Each structure stands twice: as C-alpha cells, then as structure tokens.
Amino acid sequence: MACPFIEEVVDEGAIVLRRAFQRERTFRDRSDPLAFNDSYLYERYRFSRDGIAYICRLLSPYIANNTHRNRALTVPQMVCIALRFFASGTFLYTVGDAENISKASVCRSVRTVYLSLKRLLNVFITFPGHKAIRTIKHTFYGIAGFPNVIGALDCTHVRIKCPSGPHEADFVNRKSVHSINVQMISDADCIITNVEAKWPGSVHDSRIFRASSLYQQLARGEFSGVLLGDKGYPCLPYLLTPYQEPQTEAQDHYNIAHARTRGRIEMAFGLIKSRFQCLKHLRVTPPRACDIVVACVVLHDIACLRRERQPRIAEEEDWGNEAVLEENETGRLIRDTYANNYFA
C-alpha cells in the first residue's frame, strides 16, 4: 500500500520539475525572438522576421555586447525589447515581464537601441527624399494635380510627463498638455524626409520652421520646388499655404488640391503613431522623448522603404494650431500664380 506522504512528495517534485522545464523552455524560446512566425512578430514588434533581422544587422556594430557572460543579451533580444516598448507604449516593467527580462535590463536595452537608431538619422531621413526630385514632384502631382511639390510640412505634438525644473511651463501647449512639438516633412509615400524634434510644446509651428536649417536652405534657393503647409505658416515663395478666405473658383480649386496633397503628412503622423504607440504618451524627460521620437521616425522610414505591413491608421489629433496673419508679398503672388495657371 502506497504511503500518502510519499505520493505527496512525488507529486510536488513533479510540479517543481515541470515548472523548471517550462522556465527553461521559455528562456530558450526568448533567446531567439526570431523563432516565431511573422504574424506573431508583427503584433508585438511591428516588423516581420526579415525586417527585424535587417535592423539587427544595422545596429549590431553599435549595440553588440562585447562580453563572454553566458546570459548577456543578444542583439536580437535587445532590438526586440526596444521594438516592443516602441510598439506598445507600456511601462518598462510590463515589457520586462513579457520578455522575461528585468526592468533595469529593459531600460538599458531601450536606451541603447534608440541612441543607436539616432545615429542613423542622416542615412534614412534625407531631404527631399531618396528618389530623384522629378519623381517626387510627379508622385505628389498624381494626388490632386498640384505641381512642383517636394514635401508636405506640419508639426505634431507628443505628450510627455510633466518635466521638473524652471522651464516646465514651456512644455504646456495650447491644450494645456505637456508635450514636445515635432516638425516633420513627408513625401507622397508618407516617408519622412525631415524631422526637428527638440522644441517645447508651447512653441509655434512657424517659429520651429524659421529656426530650422532647412528654412535657410530653401530661402537660398537650394531646392527646386515648394513645400505645402497649413494656415499655421506664412505663405512664402517656397512654402505655399491655403487661402484663408477664397474669393474665386480658382482659389477654391487651389485649396481643395492643396488640402488633398498636404494630407500626406497627416497620414504619415497617423501611421507613425499607430505603429509606435509609445508616441501617444512618453513618460520620460524631454531630451529622452526627443531621442525616442527620432528613433521611431527612423524605424518608420525603414518600415516604409522595406514595405512592411502597415497598421490601421489612427486619426491624428487636432492640436488647434493658431493661424498666421502675416504673409509674404512674394509668397502671395506666387500662390495666386499657381491658382490662376493650374486651377482656373
């Protein structure tokens, strides 16, 4: 007759062995994040297996651990930890629980990856784009018949936690939310060709544009073509805005074509924030928030260039940008020329 005590000990031993086996199997699976299928990877990291492998090859020279420790994180592990944080926007400890990694390791991995992606800024984000300027203009023209366009310009706000220090009020935007105001330019395929991520939320869009190096280049005539901006910008020879109060049929048609063509930057904002949910609210300091934004934009361009699966586009929040009343006389004349020659 079996002893109940012995049976209980055996049962407990089996449970312990089973749990140990499960932990070992989990660790073995997690050591190779690319062992899963593309659907699993996309849901968690927003990239396919080939896309993640490509990012690993790009970042390996900057993030590989030069150590012989048995449990040092591999490059795929570090990349997937960071991608999971970018994609989910959740807390670091939640990412750590999902990846079976400590919160401290998650924090180090995310920081290492986004700083390394920032180093690739000028590789993937280049104005007016990766294609010939004639091709860029032709693609924009195909949207609504608006000629000579080389980019769609706008700003978007990224919420951040309340920063400490004497400049806290500078980050409060028009909606009384702490944020950074990020300027971007996109091409007709929603690929970002310029990004300025360093300004507090209280700064107006037009000031960010005037302070950018691209503004100086456009003013010097270094690029053949025009940008399209909304009412938050002055109408300039190289930056065309809509008519505030159109008076003629040609001006109405101009505004319609302008809105449809400029809509690509709004679409790009929606894609970026849908792909990387962390940009809906970053619980970090302003400098780190700016670095994470740049990293996400680089990843967005990589995803677009590699034709990764697109997320469902979320509608971009209207941040209520105040209209600019001052307009450049030459800019108004050029806008009238466009309206009368192409939209009459």
TILO-170891 format. One record per residue: residue in one letter; x, y, z of N, C-alpha, C in turn. Coordinates in steps of 0.1 Angstrom, whole numbers, padded with zeros to 4 digits, always signed. Atoms other than C-alpha are relative to their C-alpha. Layout:
BEGIN
AXYZXYZXYZ
...
end
This chain:
BEGIN
M+0009-0012+0000+0000+0000+0000+0009+0012+0000
A-0008-0012+0002+0014+0034-0011-0002+0009+0012
C+0001-0010-0011+0022+0059+0016-0004+0014-0006
P+0005-0013+0005+0002+0092+0011+0011+0010+0001
F-0010-0010-0001+0032+0112+0023+0010-0001-0012
I-0009+0002+0012+0055+0097-0004-0007+0005-0012
E+0007-0005+0013+0028+0103-0031+0000+0015+0000
E+0001-0015+0000+0025+0139-0020+0014+0006-0004
V-0013-0005+0004+0063+0144-0022+0003-0002-0014
V-0003+0002+0014+0065+0128-0056-0008+0010-0009
D+0008-0010+0007+0036+0150-0068+0007+0014+0000
E-0007-0013-0001+0054+0181-0055+0012+0001-0009
G-0012+0001+0008+0086+0170-0071-0003+0001-0015
A+0003+0000+0014+0069+0165-0105-0004+0014-0004
I+0004-0014+0002+0054+0200-0102+0012+0009-0002
V-0013-0008+0001+0088+0215-0095+0007-0002-0013
L-0007+0003+0012+0104+0197-0124-0008+0006-0012
R+0008-0005+0011+0075+0207-0147+0002+0015-0001
R-0002-0015+0000+0079+0244-0137+0014+0003-0005
A-0014-0002+0005+0117+0242-0142+0001-0002-0015
F-0001+0003+0014+0112+0227-0176-0007+0011-0008
Q+0007-0011+0006+0087+0254-0185+0009+0013-0001
R-0008-0011+0000+0111+0281-0174+0012-0001-0010
E-0011+0003+0010+0139+0265-0194-0004+0002-0014
R+0005-0001+0014+0118+0263-0225-0003+0014-0003
T+0003-0014+0003+0106+0299-0221+0013+0007-0003
F-0012-0007+0002+0142+0311-0217+0006-0004-0014
R-0006+0004+0013+0153+0290-0248-0008+0007-0011
D+0008-0007+0011+0124+0305-0269+0004+0015+0000
R-0002-0014+0000+0131+0340-0257+0015+0004-0005
S-0013-0003+0004+0168+0337-0265+0001+0002-0015
D+0001-0002+0015+0158+0336-0302-0013+0006-0003
P+0013-0006+0003+0130+0361-0307-0005-0002-0015
L+0003+0002+0014+0131+0354-0345-0005-0014-0003
A+0005+0014+0002+0119+0318-0339-0015-0001-0003
F+0014+0000+0002+0083+0329-0343-0004+0004-0014
N+0004-0004+0014+0062+0335-0374-0002+0015-0001
D+0001-0014+0003+0057+0369-0390-0012+0006+0007
S+0012-0006-0006+0022+0374-0376+0002+0003+0015
Y-0003-0001-0014+0034+0368-0340+0010+0012+0002
L-0010-0011-0001+0064+0392-0346-0006+0013-0002
Y+0006-0013+0003+0043+0419-0362-0009+0006+0011
E+0009-0004-0011+0017+0420-0334+0008+0006+0011
R-0007-0004-0012+0044+0425-0308+0011+0011-0003
Y-0012-0008+0003+0073+0443-0327-0002+0009-0012
R+0004-0008+0012+0056+0459-0358+0010-0003-0012
F-0009+0004+0011+0082+0442-0381-0001-0015-0002
S-0001+0014+0004+0085+0409-0399+0013-0006+0005
R-0013+0006-0004+0113+0384-0392+0011+0006-0008
D-0011-0006+0009+0133+0398-0422+0002+0014+0004
G-0002-0013-0004+0127+0433-0410+0008+0002+0013
I-0007+0000-0013+0139+0426-0375+0015-0004-0002
A-0013+0004+0003+0169+0408-0389+0008+0011-0006
Y-0007-0011+0007+0177+0438-0411+0004+0011+0011
I-0003-0010-0010+0175+0462-0381+0012-0005+0009
C-0011+0006-0008+0198+0438-0361+0013+0002-0007
R-0013-0002+0008+0224+0440-0389+0004+0014+0000
L-0003-0015+0000+0222+0478-0389+0006+0004+0013
L-0004-0005-0013+0226+0482-0352+0011-0009+0007
S-0010+0009-0006+0249+0453-0344+0014+0007+0003
P-0013-0006-0003+0281+0474-0347-0001+0009+0012
Y+0001-0010-0010+0267+0498-0321-0005-0006+0014
I+0006+0005-0012+0249+0476-0296+0004-0014+0005
A-0005+0013-0004+0266+0442-0295+0008+0000+0013
N-0008+0001-0013+0278+0432-0260+0013-0007-0002
N-0013+0006+0000+0315+0426-0260+0003-0007+0013
T-0002+0007-0012+0314+0401-0232-0001-0015-0002
H+0001+0014+0001+0317+0364-0226-0010-0006+0011
R+0010+0004-0009+0290+0363-0200-0011-0009-0007
N+0009+0009+0007+0266+0334-0207-0014+0006-0002
R+0014-0005+0001+0234+0354-0201+0000+0015-0005
A+0000-0013+0005+0244+0387-0218-0011+0000-0012
L+0011-0001+0011+0215+0399-0241+0006+0000-0014
T-0005+0000+0013+0220+0392-0277-0006+0012-0008
V+0005-0011+0008+0214+0418-0304-0014-0002-0004
P+0015+0002+0003+0180+0403-0315-0008+0002+0013
Q+0008-0002-0013+0169+0403-0278-0001+0015+0003
M+0000-0015-0003+0179+0440-0273-0009+0007-0010
V+0008-0006+0010+0163+0450-0306-0015-0002+0003
C+0015+0003-0002+0130+0432-0298-0005+0006+0013
I+0004-0007-0012+0129+0446-0263-0004+0014-0003
A+0003-0014+0004+0131+0481-0277-0012+0001-0009
L+0011+0000+0009+0107+0474-0305-0013-0002+0007
R+0012+0003-0008+0082+0460-0280-0004+0013+0008
F+0004-0012-0008+0084+0492-0259-0005+0011-0010
F+0004-0010+0010+0081+0514-0290-0014-0003-0005
A+0013+0004+0005+0051+0494-0303-0011+0001+0010
S+0011+0001-0010+0032+0491-0271-0002+0013+0008
G+0001-0012-0008+0040+0523-0252-0003-0003+0014
T+0003+0004-0013+0036+0504-0220+0011+0003+0010
F-0010-0003-0010+0056+0506-0188+0012-0010-0002
L-0011+0008+0002+0091+0492-0188-0001-0014+0007
Y+0001+0013-0007+0083+0465-0162-0009-0009-0007
T+0009+0008+0008+0055+0453-0184+0007-0006-0011
V-0009+0005+0011+0079+0449-0213+0009-0011+0006
G-0009+0010-0006+0103+0431-0190-0007-0013+0004
D+0007+0012-0003+0076+0407-0178-0003-0008-0013
A+0003+0006+0012+0066+0400-0214+0012-0007-0006
E-0012+0006+0006+0102+0393-0225+0009-0008+0010
N-0007+0008-0010+0113+0376-0192+0014+0007+0003
I-0012-0008-0003+0139+0404-0186-0003+0010+0011
S+0002-0009-0011+0144+0426-0156-0002+0014-0005
K+0003-0013+0004+0132+0462-0157+0013+0008-0003
A-0013-0007+0002+0168+0475-0154+0006-0003-0014
S-0005+0005+0013+0178+0454-0185-0008+0006-0011
V+0009-0006+0010+0148+0467-0204+0004+0015-0002
C-0003-0014+0001+0157+0503-0196+0013+0002-0008
R-0013-0001+0007+0193+0498-0207-0001-0003-0015
S+0002+0004+0014+0183+0480-0239-0007+0011-0008
V+0008-0010+0007+0157+0506-0249+0009+0012-0003
R-0009-0012+0002+0182+0535-0244+0011-0003-0010
T-0011+0004+0009+0210+0517-0262-0005+0000-0015
V+0005+0001+0013+0188+0510-0292-0005+0013-0006
Y+0004-0012+0006+0172+0544-0296+0011+0010-0002
L-0011-0009+0003+0205+0562-0293+0008-0005-0013
S-0006+0005+0012+0219+0539-0320-0008+0003-0012
L+0008-0004+0011+0190+0545-0342+0001+0015-0004
K-0002-0014+0002+0195+0582-0338+0013+0003-0008
R-0012-0002+0008+0230+0578-0353-0003-0003-0015
L+0003+0003+0014+0213+0565-0385-0010+0011-0006
L+0009-0010+0004+0192+0597-0388+0003+0005-0014
N-0003-0005+0013+0210+0611-0418+0001-0010-0011
V+0000+0011+0010+0210+0577-0435-0014-0002-0006
F+0013+0003+0005+0173+0572-0437-0009+0012-0001
I+0008-0012+0001+0159+0608-0433+0008+0010-0007
T-0008-0009+0008+0172+0629-0461-0010+0008-0009
F+0009-0009+0008+0155+0659-0479+0007+0003-0013
P+0014+0002+0001+0139+0660-0504-0005-0015+0000
G+0004+0014-0001+0140+0622-0503+0010-0009-0007
H-0009+0010+0005+0156+0590-0515-0001-0001-0016
K+0002+0000+0015+0142+0594-0551+0004+0013-0006
A-0003-0012+0008+0150+0618-0578-0011+0011+0002
I+0009-0011-0004+0134+0652-0572-0012+0001-0011
R+0010+0000+0011+0115+0649-0606-0011-0011+0004
T+0009+0011-0004+0100+0616-0593-0009+0004+0011
I+0007-0005-0012+0090+0632-0560-0011+0009-0004
K+0010-0009+0005+0072+0660-0578-0011-0007-0008
H+0009+0007+0008+0055+0636-0602-0010-0008+0009
T+0008+0008-0010+0042+0614-0573-0010+0010+0007
F+0009-0010-0006+0028+0645-0555-0011+0005-0010
Y+0009-0005+0010+0012+0657-0587-0011-0010-0003
G+0010+0010+0002-0006+0624-0591-0011+0000+0010
I+0010+0000-0010-0026+0630-0559-0012+0009-0004
A+0011-0009+0003-0046+0661-0569+0004+0010-0010
G-0004-0009+0011-0028+0678-0598+0007+0013+0005
F-0007-0012-0005-0007+0702-0576+0014-0002-0004
P-0013+0002+0006+0026+0708-0594+0011+0005+0009
N-0013-0005-0006+0062+0713-0582+0001-0002+0015
V-0001+0003-0015+0057+0699-0547+0011-0009+0003
I-0011+0009-0004+0087+0684-0530-0002-0004+0015
G+0002+0005-0013+0072+0679-0495-0012+0006+0006
A+0011-0005-0008+0043+0683-0471+0005+0002+0014
L-0006-0004-0013+0051+0701-0439-0011+0002+0011
D+0009-0002-0011+0034+0701-0405+0008-0004+0013
C-0005+0004-0013+0040+0697-0368-0010-0009+0008
T+0009+0008-0009+0026+0672-0343+0006+0000+0014
H-0004+0000-0014+0027+0671-0305+0001-0014+0005
V-0002+0013-0007+0040+0641-0285-0001+0003+0015
R+0002-0002-0015+0027+0641-0249+0012-0006+0008
I-0010+0004-0009+0053+0638-0222-0004+0002+0015
K+0004-0002-0014+0052+0636-0184+0005+0014+0004
C-0003-0014-0005+0054+0669-0165+0015+0001+0003
P-0014-0001-0003+0091+0679-0166+0002+0008+0013
S-0004-0008-0011+0108+0692-0135+0009+0012-0004
G-0009-0011+0003+0127+0725-0133-0007+0013-0004
P+0007-0014+0002+0121+0762-0141-0006+0001-0014
H+0005-0002+0014+0112+0756-0178-0013-0009-0002
E+0011+0009+0001+0082+0733-0170-0011+0006-0009
A+0011-0007+0006+0057+0759-0183+0002+0001-0016
D-0002-0001+0014+0074+0760-0217-0005-0012-0008
F+0005+0012+0006+0062+0725-0224-0015-0002+0000
V+0014+0000+0000+0025+0733-0219-0005+0006-0013
N+0005-0004+0013+0008+0735-0253-0014+0007+0001
R+0013-0008+0001-0025+0752-0264-0011-0008+0007
K+0011+0008-0007-0045+0723-0249+0004-0003+0014
S-0004+0002-0014-0028+0726-0215+0006-0013+0003
V-0006+0013-0002-0009+0694-0220+0015+0001-0002
H-0014-0001+0002+0028+0689-0216+0004-0009-0012
S-0004+0006+0012+0044+0680-0249+0012+0005-0006
I-0010-0006+0009+0072+0684-0274-0007+0002-0013
N+0006-0003+0013+0063+0699-0307+0010-0004-0011
V-0009+0006+0010+0079+0679-0336-0004+0004-0014
Q+0002-0003+0014+0082+0692-0371+0005-0011-0009
M-0004+0010+0010+0082+0667-0400-0004+0004-0014
I+0004-0002+0014+0081+0668-0438+0000-0014-0006
S+0001+0013+0007+0070+0638-0458-0002+0001-0015
D+0003+0000+0014+0069+0628-0494-0014-0006-0003
A+0013+0004+0003+0039+0615-0512-0003-0015+0004
D+0001+0014-0005+0046+0579-0499+0000+0000+0015
C+0001-0001-0015+0044+0591-0463+0014-0004+0006
I-0013+0002-0005+0082+0586-0459+0005+0014+0005
I-0004-0013-0006+0096+0613-0436+0014+0004-0005
T-0012-0005+0006+0123+0634-0452+0007+0010+0008
N-0006-0010-0009+0130+0659-0424-0007-0001+0013
V+0006+0000-0013+0124+0659-0387+0008+0010+0009
E-0006-0009-0010+0130+0685-0360-0007-0003+0013
A+0006+0004-0013+0124+0671-0325+0009+0005+0011
K-0008-0006-0011+0138+0695-0299-0007+0012+0006
W+0007-0012-0005+0111+0721-0292-0011-0003+0010
P+0011+0002-0010+0088+0725-0262-0014+0002-0007
G+0014+0000+0006+0050+0722-0268-0006+0014-0002
S+0006-0014+0001+0044+0760-0264+0005+0007-0012
V-0006-0007+0011+0065+0769-0294-0009-0002-0013
H+0009+0000+0011+0045+0778-0325+0007-0007-0012
D-0005+0008+0011+0049+0757-0357+0009+0009-0009
S-0008-0009+0009+0061+0787-0378+0013+0004+0006
R-0013-0003-0006+0089+0795-0353+0009-0011-0002
I-0009+0011+0002+0102+0760-0355+0005-0001-0014
F-0005+0000+0014+0103+0762-0393+0010+0011-0002
R-0010-0011+0003+0121+0796-0393+0013-0003+0007
A-0013+0003-0007+0147+0782-0368+0007-0012-0006
S-0006+0012+0005+0154+0751-0389+0010+0003-0011
S-0010-0002+0011+0184+0747-0412-0006-0001-0014
L+0006+0002+0013+0161+0736-0440-0006+0014-0004
Y+0006-0013+0004+0144+0771-0439+0011+0008-0007
Q-0010-0008+0006+0177+0787-0446+0004-0005-0014
Q-0003+0007+0013+0184+0762-0475-0010+0004-0010
L+0011-0004+0009+0150+0769-0490+0001+0015-0004
A-0001-0015+0003+0155+0807-0487+0011+0003-0010
R-0011-0002+0009+0188+0804-0505-0002-0006-0014
G+0003+0006+0013+0171+0785-0534+0007-0013-0003
E-0008+0012+0003+0190+0753-0529-0008-0012-0005
F+0009+0010+0005+0159+0732-0538-0010+0005-0010
S+0009-0004+0011+0138+0734-0569-0014-0006+0003
G+0013+0005-0004+0102+0731-0557-0006+0007+0012
V+0006-0006-0011+0078+0741-0530-0005-0010+0011
L+0007+0008-0011+0065+0728-0496-0014+0004+0001
L+0013-0003-0003+0029+0727-0487-0002+0000+0015
G+0002-0001-0014+0019+0739-0452-0014+0005+0003
D+0013-0004-0004-0013+0747-0433+0000+0015+0004
K+0001-0014-0004-0026+0780-0420+0009+0005+0011
G-0009-0004-0011-0001+0779-0392+0013+0005-0005
Y-0012-0005+0006+0026+0790-0416-0002+0012-0009
P+0001-0011+0010+0032+0822-0436+0001-0005-0014
C-0001+0003+0014+0028+0820-0473+0013+0006-0006
L-0013-0004+0004+0063+0821-0487+0003-0005-0014
P-0002+0005+0014+0078+0816-0522+0003-0015-0001
Y-0003+0014+0000+0089+0781-0512-0008-0008+0010
L+0009+0007-0009+0061+0773-0487-0014+0006-0003
L+0014-0005+0004+0025+0776-0501-0010-0005+0010
T+0010+0002-0010-0004+0778-0477-0014+0002-0007
P+0013-0002+0006-0042+0777-0484-0005+0015+0002
Y+0006-0013-0001-0063+0808-0489-0009+0000+0013
Q+0008-0001-0012-0079+0819-0456-0015+0002-0004
E+0014-0003+0005-0110+0833-0475+0000+0000-0015
P-0001+0001+0014-0110+0821-0511-0011+0009-0006
Q+0010-0010+0006-0127+0847-0534-0004-0005-0014
T+0003+0004+0014-0127+0829-0568-0001-0015+0000
E+0001+0014+0002-0134+0795-0581+0014-0007-0001
A-0014+0006+0001-0097+0790-0590+0006-0001+0014
Q-0006+0001-0014-0088+0797-0553-0007-0011+0007
D+0007+0011-0006-0114+0772-0542+0006-0013-0005
H-0007+0012+0005-0099+0746-0565+0014-0002+0005
Y-0014+0000-0006-0064+0755-0553-0001-0006+0014
N+0001+0004-0014-0075+0750-0517-0003-0015+0001
I+0003+0014-0001-0090+0716-0524+0012-0009-0004
A-0012+0008+0004-0059+0703-0543+0011+0001+0011
H-0010-0002-0010-0037+0718-0516-0003-0009+0012
A+0004+0008-0011-0056+0700-0488+0002-0015-0002
R-0002+0015+0004-0056+0666-0506+0015-0003+0000
T-0014+0003+0002-0019+0669-0514+0008+0001+0014
R-0006-0002-0013-0008+0682-0479-0004-0011+0009
G+0006+0010-0009-0029+0654-0463+0010-0012+0002
R-0010+0011-0002+0001+0630-0468+0008+0001+0013
I-0008-0002-0012+0019+0645-0438-0010-0004+0012
E+0009+0005-0010-0013+0639-0417-0001-0015+0000
M+0000+0014+0001-0014+0604-0430+0013-0006+0006
A-0013+0005-0006+0023+0599-0420+0000+0001+0015
F+0001+0000-0014+0016+0611-0385-0008-0011+0006
G+0009+0011-0004-0012+0586-0382+0007-0013+0000
L-0007+0013+0002+0010+0558-0395+0010-0002+0012
I-0011+0001-0010+0039+0566-0371-0006-0002+0014
K+0005+0002-0013+0017+0569-0340-0008-0013+0002
S+0007+0013+0000-0003+0538-0349+0010-0011+0001
R-0011+0010+0000+0029+0518-0355+0007+0000+0013
F-0008-0001-0012+0046+0531-0324-0009+0007+0011
Q+0010-0006-0009+0020+0536-0296+0007+0008+0011
C-0007-0007-0011+0047+0549-0272-0001+0015-0003
L+0000-0014+0004+0044+0583-0291-0013+0007+0004
K+0012-0006-0005+0009+0588-0276+0002+0006+0014
H-0004-0006-0013+0025+0595-0242+0013-0006+0004
L-0014+0005-0005+0062+0592-0233+0002+0005+0014
R-0002-0003-0014+0068+0590-0196+0015+0002+0003
V-0015-0002-0001+0104+0603-0199+0002+0015+0000
T-0004-0014+0000+0123+0636-0197-0001+0005-0014
P+0000-0006+0014+0121+0660-0227+0012-0005-0009
P-0011+0005+0009+0156+0651-0240-0001-0014-0005
R+0002+0014+0003+0149+0614-0239-0012-0002-0010
A+0012+0000+0009+0115+0620-0255+0004+0003-0014
C-0004-0004+0013+0131+0638-0284+0008-0011-0007
D-0008+0011+0005+0156+0609-0289-0009-0011-0005
I+0009+0011+0004+0128+0583-0289-0008+0004-0012
V+0007-0004+0012+0108+0603-0314+0008-0002-0013
V-0009+0002+0012+0138+0604-0338+0001-0014-0003
A-0001+0014+0002+0143+0567-0333-0012-0006-0007
C+0012+0006+0005+0107+0559-0341-0002+0005-0015
V+0001-0005+0014+0108+0581-0373+0010-0008-0009
V-0009+0008+0008+0139+0563-0385-0006-0014-0002
L+0006+0014+0001+0121+0529-0378-0012+0001-0010
H+0011-0002+0009+0091+0543-0397+0004+0000-0014
D-0005-0001+0014+0111+0551-0428+0006-0014-0004
I-0005+0013+0003+0128+0517-0426-0012-0009-0004
A+0012+0009+0003+0093+0500-0425-0006+0004-0013
C+0006-0004+0013+0081+0521-0454+0009-0004-0012
L-0009+0004+0010+0112+0515-0475+0000-0015-0003
R+0000+0015+0001+0110+0477-0468-0014-0005-0003
R+0014+0004+0002+0073+0477-0474-0006-0010+0010
E+0006+0008-0011+0064+0463-0440-0015+0002+0001
R+0014-0001-0001+0028+0457-0432-0004+0013+0008
Q+0004-0012-0007+0010+0489-0423-0010-0002+0010
P+0010+0002-0010-0010+0493-0392-0013+0008-0004
R+0012-0007+0002-0045+0506-0391+0002+0015+0004
I-0004-0014-0003-0041+0544-0393-0010+0006+0009
A+0008-0007-0010-0054+0563-0363-0001+0015-0005
E+0002-0014+0004-0068+0598-0369+0009+0009+0009
E-0009-0009-0007-0043+0625-0359-0008+0010+0008
E+0007-0010-0009-0054+0647-0330+0002+0014-0006
D-0001-0014+0005-0062+0683-0340+0005+0008+0012
W-0006-0008-0011-0038+0704-0319-0004+0015+0000
G+0006-0014+0000-0056+0737-0328+0011+0010-0003
N-0010-0010+0002-0027+0755-0344-0005+0014-0004
E+0005-0014+0003-0032+0793-0345+0005+0004-0014
A-0003-0005+0013-0033+0809-0379+0010+0011+0000
V-0010-0011+0001-0005+0832-0390-0007+0011-0010
L+0007-0010+0007-0019+0865-0402+0010+0007-0010
E-0010-0006+0008+0014+0879-0416+0003-0009-0012
E-0004+0008+0012+0021+0868-0452+0010+0007-0008
N-0010-0006+0008+0050+0874-0475-0007+0004-0013
E+0006-0005+0012+0040+0895-0505+0004-0008-0012
T-0005+0008+0011+0061+0875-0529-0007-0014+0000
G+0007+0013-0001+0046+0843-0515-0014+0001-0004
R+0013-0002+0005+0011+0856-0521-0001+0001-0015
L+0000-0001+0015+0019+0865-0557+0002-0014-0006
I-0003+0013+0005+0033+0830-0563-0012-0009+0002
R+0013+0008-0003+0002+0814-0547-0010+0004-0010
D+0010-0004+0010-0020+0835-0570+0003-0006-0014
T-0004+0005+0013+0000+0824-0600-0003-0015-0001
Y+0004+0014+0000-0005+0787-0590-0015-0001-0002
A+0015+0001+0000-0042+0792-0585-0005+0004-0014
N+0005-0005+0013-0047+0811-0618+0005-0009-0012
N-0006+0008+0011-0024+0789-0640-0004-0014+0000
Y+0002+0014-0001-0032+0755-0627-0014-0004+0004
F+0013+0004-0006-0067+0756-0611-0011+0009-0004
A+0011-0009+0005-0087+0782-0630-0009-0009-0009
end
